Amino acid sequence: MAASKTRRSRAQSIVETVVGIMFLVPVVLFLLDVIVLVLANSANDNLAKSTCRAAASAVDTNNNGTLNAAVAAAQSVCTSFNCSSIIRDPQGKQNGSGTAMLTGFYYGAQNGPGSGPYSWPGALPPGAAATAQPASGQVGVITSILVQLPVPFPGFSSFPFVATDVEPIVSINP
């Protein structure tokens, strides 16, 4: 009789463990996706800020317009952005040129060549909407990324993120 009670308690422990794991695994996988989304959103926000700061402080050394220097500086920051395997450009390319992540550029110069407002809106990902309308003396950028979830749930395999930033123009022409 004692052996029967021990066997039943072991079987009950195994059943409780299996049922507990069945509920715990999806929760852990969901939390992994949430962590990835938070980190990707932070990375896109940092990309927008870095891109905007580079464009705002771009100096025209080749005398071909401060606007061209600002666009080139913004594109070079996006090109050098290190993408992980889950972050893609808005068109879904994993190892694209990076310039596709710069989906909007607004330059509001006060005077001089390339005085604005100038806008170069690229293609935003489906369902994404963003605005960055700077005043005179400001530059604004819009960056977009597409995040592939490591553990996709049905209907939720990728999310677009759009970030905007506006900074004052701090460059001085030589």
Summary of the structure (lengths in Angstrom):
residues: 174
radius of gyration: 24.6
end to end distance: 95.5
largest distance: 96.5
contacts: 533
relative contact order: 0.18
helix: 41%
strand: 23%
